[in-house]
Amino acid sequence: MDVVVYSKLHCLECNLVKRFLKDHEIPFEVRDCSTHPEYLEQVQEMGFLGVPVTVVGGQPIQGLQPAKILQLLGKEEG
């Protein structure tokens, strides 16, 4: 399942999302809104004003929501 993280440089919450994904060995693509304004436009088209936004299998998740990410991936922690 595709996982995409929309983030910005020096964004603490963005870095936490990426660390969480790395720690759980979940492959993901980073879309840096700092260097690519079109990515920020994509975030706004999804209905969000800022980052991080993690898209899991087409489902956008705003902020740091590890449980929801795992749920969408079918890897719920128990």
N, C-alpha and C positions, 0 to 999 in steps of 0.2 A: 504494500500500500504506500502511495506517495505521501511524504511529509515535507511541507515547505514552511520555513520560518521567515517571516518578514521582520526585519530588524533594522536598527540603526547603530552606528558606531557609538560606543560609550553608553549604551543603554543597559543598565544593570539588570532589569527584568528580562531583557532579550538574552543577555548572557546566561542568566539562570535557566531559561528555557533550553538553550543550546547545551548547557552542561547536563541538564536532566536527560535530554535525548542521548547524549554521548554516554552517560553513566548507564543507561538502559540499553545501550548498543542498538539504538534505533537510527537507521540511516536517514538523513534529511538534507534538503537543499536550503541554502541561505540566500535570501533575496535582500540585499542591502539597500534600504531606501535612502541612505545618505548619498550614495553615488549614482543611484538610478531612480530619478523622480517618478518614472513610470510605475515603479513598484509601489510607491506611496499612493499613486492614483488607483492601483488595483485594490489596496487596502481600503481606500475611501469608497470604492465601488461595492465592496463587501459590506459597507455600512459602519465602518470603524474610523475613528479620527486619528488613531496613533498605533504604535507598535509596542510590544510584540503581538503579532497575529500568527498563529500556527494553523496551517491548513492540513487536515488529516483526511485523505481520501475525498477531498472536495468539501469537507465540513470545516468552516473557520472557527477558531477558538481564540478569544481575546485574552491577553494577559497570561499569567502563569497559572495554568490549571492542569497539573500533572495527572490527576485522577481521570479527568475527562480525556486527555490524550491517550492514556493507557486503555480506557474504556473503548474508544473508537478504534484502537488497534487490536482489541480483543485480548489485551494483556493485563487485565485488572489485577491489582495487588490485593492480597487477602491476608 
